[in-house]
Amino acid sequence: MTLSLEDRQQIEALPLCGTMLADCFDRIGVRSLAELADADAYQLRVKIASTCEDVRIDAFAVRGLHNAIAAARRVRNRRDGIPAESHHG
């Protein structure tokens, strides 16, 4: 297994990610959630589809990929001291 237990748990806790996407990330060689910060959802989808042939990447899974990328960017921004975007409405 390449994902640490902590990163796996963080990914599994993300909306629309769960165990399936954590397993796929592991199988394609992702070592940490932070590694996804600069990832492209389409490229991840293609890599997962070719590596994890037993997994169906539907619209929900694509949304999960986007959620994982966004979470990774938040982690990176916190680490780098970049404030979170504020939403005013």
Secondary structure, DSSP 4 states (H G I P E B T S, - for coil): --S-HHHHHHHHHSTTTHHHHHHHHHHTT---SGGGGG--HHHHHHHHHHH-TT----HHHHHHHHHHHHHHHHHHHHHTTPPPPP---
